[in-house]
Amino acid sequence: MSRGIGDRHMTDGDIRLSYKFQRLREQLRRSILDGSLGGKLPGERELARRFRANAKTINKALSDLAADGLLVRHVGRGTFVASEGPVAARPTASAKRVIWLMNGHQLEAAQPDLAEAQQAAARCGFELVVRPFDIRSGDMLPDGALRPREMRELCGVVVYGVMPPHSLLTDLLRRHVGFVLVNVADGSVRTNCVVPDWAQGAFEVCEHLVGLGHRNIQLVLGAAEATHHSAAENGYRTSMRRHGLTPAAPLRLGTSIPPFIMPPADKRPSALLCIGASVAEAVCAGAQQAGIDIPKEISVVAVAGSDNAFAKAGKLTSYDVDGFKIVAWTFELLEKYAPGQKAQMILVPGRVVDRGSSGPPAQPAALSRPGDAVL
């Protein structure tokens, strides 16, 4: 997601990202791309003299180009063109191994996606290695999920259904290993990701609940912060406000999964909208432990994405996405990966499948006429 001319005008320290600064940054970019600057770059003072700018502005421009993947900066060693730095720009053509990182507790549910992934990997000439982790605290991969030496032998990495630590993403970006996040997105790091259309999914599932007569609907999110949470919350709020209803603050899972602790009866909503299959599983376990009948006493629905095996087995109403499409996009992004390219977010649409975990509330309330809403 490269920044271009006219993309922002704000003060960063005492450097205003003006047209003059952007022109300097693009001059440096062109010099790198046409080979005028290669290998180890001259020092910032020399670049400042050559491009008639001050060293602080040069430093900021180099930082922007490093964030775009064109440069690699090493403290004490200097700044290098990404394809010529101390770290290999890209694994060799013989390195055809792709590692698929995921939560081992979701291994059974993800079998349909993994079967598609093995076939897609074979078509691309990749060797796919699935590496599950015993993740019992939240939904974050542990630090050290991949060893630095191991990264040098990889063609690509897929992180499926869990959030990766920033240290892993930074290391993969620095080493120019292609990687794709699947079913999750991290807005703080520019990376390829293939995700369900969480906003549209939350909107459509909420519309389904409103149509059944629910007025008190609450969103339930996973433990780790993630970009798709805000997208889903946007879809939920859009639907609620469309009908003149007040959106509730979302509930968030704790680090202990399961069970999910159900709100007390006097504060309990009539329906819970879960974002993610693992969240829905925890909520259903919490309802069972509390002796609450689904859907008689509370409706539970989910935006499940492609890992919807639990939704199918548990007869959970959910917004499902075709796993084949998710996997196909994942391997297309891996196959076409090149250092310095713009990161892409692929939104895959789905559909609401009613499996019986939602029903009319005990006392449906009157509803005002729907208004216009735009996601």
C-alpha positions in Angstrom: 0.0 0.0 0.0 2.5 2.6 -1.2 1.9 6.2 -0.5 1.9 8.5 -3.5 1.9 12.2 -4.3 -0.9 14.0 -2.6 -1.7 11.2 -0.1 -1.3 13.2 3.1 -0.5 16.7 4.3 0.4 16.6 8.0 3.2 17.5 10.2 5.5 14.6 11.2 7.9 16.1 13.7 8.9 19.3 12.1 8.8 17.9 8.5 5.7 18.8 6.6 4.8 16.2 4.0 4.4 18.8 1.3 4.8 18.5 -2.5 8.5 19.4 -2.1 9.0 16.4 0.2 7.0 14.1 -1.9 8.9 15.1 -5.0 12.2 14.3 -3.2 10.9 10.9 -2.1 9.8 10.1 -5.7 13.2 11.2 -7.0 14.9 8.8 -4.7 12.4 6.1 -5.7 13.1 6.6 -9.4 16.9 6.6 -8.7 16.6 3.2 -7.0 14.3 1.7 -9.6 16.5 2.8 -12.6 19.7 1.7 -10.9 21.2 5.1 -10.3 21.3 4.2 -6.6 22.2 0.6 -5.8 23.8 -1.6 -3.2 24.7 0.3 -0.1 23.4 3.9 -0.4 25.7 6.9 0.4 25.3 8.5 3.8 22.4 10.9 4.5 24.7 13.9 4.3 26.0 12.9 0.9 22.4 12.2 -0.4 21.3 15.6 1.1 24.1 17.3 -0.9 23.3 15.4 -4.1 19.5 16.0 -3.9 19.8 19.5 -2.4 17.8 18.7 0.7 18.6 18.6 4.4 19.6 15.4 6.1 16.5 15.1 8.3 14.2 15.2 5.2 16.4 12.6 3.5 16.1 10.4 6.6 12.3 10.6 6.5 12.2 9.9 2.8 14.4 6.8 3.2 12.2 5.6 6.1 9.1 5.9 3.8 10.9 3.9 1.0 12.0 1.3 3.5 8.4 0.9 4.7 7.4 0.4 1.0 9.9 -2.5 0.8 12.4 -0.8 -1.5 15.1 -0.3 1.1 16.5 -2.2 4.1 18.0 -0.1 6.9 20.5 -1.6 9.4 21.6 0.4 12.4 25.4 0.8 12.3 25.7 -0.7 8.8 23.7 1.7 6.6 20.8 1.6 4.1 20.7 -0.9 1.3 18.6 -1.4 -1.8 16.3 -4.2 -0.8 17.4 -6.6 -3.6 21.1 -6.0 -2.7 21.2 -5.8 1.1 22.7 -8.1 3.6 19.4 -10.1 3.8 18.5 -12.1 0.7 15.9 -10.2 -1.4 13.9 -13.4 -2.1 14.3 -17.1 -1.5 15.8 -18.9 -4.5 13.7 -20.6 -7.1 14.5 -23.9 -5.5 13.0 -22.8 -2.2 9.4 -23.9 -2.8 8.3 -24.6 0.8 5.2 -22.7 2.2 4.4 -22.9 5.9 0.8 -22.7 7.0 0.6 -21.4 10.7 -2.6 -21.8 12.6 -4.2 -22.6 16.0 -4.1 -26.4 16.5 -7.5 -26.2 18.2 -9.0 -25.3 14.9 -7.2 -28.0 12.9 -10.3 -30.3 12.6 -12.6 -27.4 11.6 -10.0 -26.2 9.0 -9.7 -29.6 7.2 -11.7 -28.5 4.1 -9.5 -25.4 3.7 -6.4 -27.5 4.2 -7.4 -30.0 1.6 -7.9 -27.2 -0.9 -4.6 -25.6 0.2 -2.7 -28.9 -0.5 -4.2 -29.0 -4.0 -3.5 -25.3 -4.7 0.1 -25.7 -3.4 0.7 -28.7 -5.8 -0.6 -26.7 -8.7 1.8 -23.9 -7.9 4.7 -26.3 -7.4 4.9 -25.6 -3.7 5.5 -28.0 -0.8 2.9 -27.1 1.9 3.8 -27.7 5.5 1.0 -27.2 8.1 2.3 -26.1 11.5 -0.4 -26.0 14.3 0.3 -24.3 17.6 -1.4 -25.0 21.0 -2.9 -21.6 21.5 -4.9 -21.5 24.7 -4.5 -17.8 25.5 -6.4 -15.4 23.1 -5.9 -15.8 19.4 -2.3 -14.7 18.9 0.6 -16.8 17.5 3.5 -17.2 20.0 6.7 -15.3 19.5 9.3 -17.5 17.8 6.7 -19.2 15.6 9.4 -19.4 12.9 13.2 -19.5 13.4 15.3 -16.9 11.4 17.3 -19.7 9.8 14.1 -21.4 8.7 12.8 -18.2 7.1 15.7 -18.3 4.6 14.5 -21.6 3.2 10.8 -20.5 2.7 9.0 -19.4 -0.4 6.0 -18.2 1.6 4.1 -18.1 4.9 0.3 -18.3 5.5 -1.0 -17.2 8.8 -4.5 -18.7 9.1 -7.2 -17.5 11.5 -4.9 -16.1 14.2 -3.0 -12.8 14.6 0.7 -13.0 14.1 3.1 -11.1 16.4 4.6 -8.0 14.8 8.1 -9.4 15.3 7.2 -12.2 12.9 5.7 -9.9 10.3 8.6 -7.5 10.5 11.2 -10.3 10.0 9.3 -11.7 7.0 9.0 -8.3 5.4 12.7 -7.6 6.0 13.7 -10.9 4.4 11.2 -10.5 1.5 9.4 -13.7 2.2 5.9 -13.7 0.7 3.2 -14.0 3.4 -0.6 -13.8 3.5 -2.9 -13.4 6.4 -6.1 -15.5 6.0 -9.4 -14.8 7.8 -7.7 -12.0 9.8 -6.2 -8.6 9.0 -3.7 -6.4 10.7 -4.0 -2.7 9.8 -0.8 -1.7 11.5 1.4 -3.7 9.1 1.1 -3.6 5.3 0.7 -7.2 4.2 -1.4 -9.3 1.8 -4.5 -10.7 3.4 -7.5 -12.7 2.2 -10.5 -12.2 4.4 -14.3 -12.6 4.4 -16.2 -9.4 3.9 -16.6 -8.9 7.6 -18.5 -5.7 7.3 -21.0 -7.0 4.9 -21.3 -10.3 6.8 -22.0 -8.6 10.1 -24.5 -6.3 8.4 -26.4 -9.2 6.7 -26.5 -11.4 9.9 -27.7 -8.4 12.0 -30.4 -7.8 9.4 -31.4 -11.5 9.7 -31.8 -11.1 13.5 -33.7 -7.8 13.2 -36.1 -9.5 10.7 -36.8 -12.2 13.4 -37.8 -9.5 15.8 -34.6 -9.0 17.8 -33.9 -5.4 19.1 -31.2 -6.1 21.7 -28.3 -7.5 19.7 -24.7 -7.5 21.0 -21.5 -8.1 19.1 -18.9 -10.5 20.5 -15.2 -10.2 19.5 -12.1 -12.2 20.0 -9.4 -11.4 22.6 -6.8 -9.9 20.3 -7.2 -6.6 18.6 -7.7 -7.0 14.8 -8.7 -4.9 11.8 -11.6 -7.1 10.9 -13.1 -6.4 14.3 -13.6 -2.7 13.4 -15.0 -3.7 10.0 -17.5 -6.1 11.5 -18.5 -3.5 14.1 -19.1 -1.0 11.3 -21.5 -3.5 9.6 -23.3 -4.2 12.8 -23.7 -0.6 13.7 -24.9 0.3 10.2 -27.7 -2.3 10.4 -28.8 -1.3 13.9 -28.9 2.4 13.1 -30.7 1.6 9.8 -33.6 0.4 12.0 -33.4 3.1 14.6 -31.8 0.8 17.2 -29.0 1.7 19.5 -25.8 -0.4 19.0 -24.4 -1.9 22.2 -20.7 -1.8 23.1 -19.2 -5.1 22.0 -18.3 -7.9 24.4 -14.8 -9.2 24.1 -13.6 -12.7 25.0 -11.1 -13.0 27.8 -7.8 -14.9 27.5 -9.5 -18.1 28.7 -11.2 -19.9 25.8 -13.7 -21.5 26.4 -15.8 -20.8 28.3 -17.4 -17.5 27.5 -19.1 -15.9 30.6 -22.7 -15.1 29.8 -24.0 -11.7 31.0 -26.4 -11.9 33.9 -30.1 -12.5 33.0 -31.1 -8.9 33.6 -28.4 -7.6 31.2 -28.5 -10.4 28.7 -29.2 -9.4 25.1 -31.7 -11.5 23.1 -29.1 -12.3 20.5 -25.3 -12.5 20.3 -23.5 -11.9 17.0 -20.1 -13.6 17.1 -17.2 -12.5 14.8 -15.2 -15.7 14.0 -15.8 -19.4 14.4 -13.7 -19.7 17.5 -15.6 -16.9 19.2 -18.9 -18.6 18.3 -17.6 -21.9 19.7 -16.6 -20.2 23.0 -20.0 -18.5 23.2 -21.9 -21.7 22.7 -19.8 -23.5 25.3 -20.6 -20.6 27.7 -24.3 -20.9 27.1 -24.1 -24.7 27.6 -22.2 -24.3 30.9 -24.8 -21.7 32.1 -27.7 -24.0 31.1 -29.0 -21.4 28.6 -31.0 -22.9 25.7 -30.1 -21.8 22.1 -32.2 -20.4 20.5 -35.1 -20.6 22.9 -33.5 -18.3 25.5 -30.9 -16.6 23.4 -30.0 -16.6 19.7 -26.4 -17.1 18.7 -25.2 -16.3 15.1 -21.7 -15.9 13.6 -19.7 -14.4 10.8 -17.7 -17.6 10.4 -15.7 -17.0 7.3 -14.4 -20.1 5.5 -13.6 -22.1 8.7 -17.3 -22.9 9.2 -17.0 -26.6 10.2 -18.2 -25.8 13.7 -21.1 -23.8 12.4 -22.2 -26.8 10.3 -21.6 -29.4 13.0 -23.3 -27.2 15.7 -26.1 -26.1 13.4 -25.1 -22.5 13.9 -26.7 -19.8 11.7 -23.7 -18.0 10.1 -22.3 -15.9 7.3 -20.3 -18.5 5.3 -17.6 -17.9 2.7 -16.5 -20.4 0.1 -13.2 -21.9 1.4 -12.1 -22.6 -2.2 -12.2 -18.9 -3.0 -10.2 -18.0 0.1 -7.5 -20.6 -0.7 -7.4 -19.7 -4.4 -6.7 -16.1 -3.6 -4.2 -17.0 -1.0 -2.0 -18.9 -3.4 -2.4 -16.5 -6.2 -1.0 -13.8 -3.9 1.9 -16.0 -2.9 2.7 -17.0 -6.4 2.7 -13.4 -7.7 4.6 -12.0 -4.7 7.5 -9.7 -5.4 9.5 -7.5 -3.1 8.3 -3.9 -2.9 4.9 -4.6 -4.4 1.7 -3.0 -2.9 0.0 -5.1 -0.3 -3.5 -6.3 -1.3 -6.6 -7.0 0.8 -8.9 -9.4 -0.9 -12.5 -9.2 0.5 -14.4 -12.4 -0.3 -18.2 -12.2 -0.1 -20.4 -14.9 1.4 -24.0 -15.6 2.3 -26.2 -16.1 5.5 -27.0 -19.8 6.1 -29.8 -20.3 8.7 -29.1 -23.6 10.6 -31.5 -23.0 13.4 -29.5 -21.3 16.2 -31.6 -18.1 15.8 -35.2 -17.6 16.4 -37.7 -14.9 17.4 -37.1 -13.4 20.9 -39.6 -14.1 23.7 -41.1 -10.6 23.5 -40.5 -9.0 20.0 -40.7 -5.2 20.1 -42.2 -2.9 17.5 -39.7 -1.6 14.9 -39.5 1.8 13.2 -39.4 2.0 9.5 -35.9 1.2 8.1 -33.9 4.1 6.8 -31.1 4.4 4.3 -27.7 2.9 5.3 -24.4 2.8 3.5 -21.6 0.5 4.6 
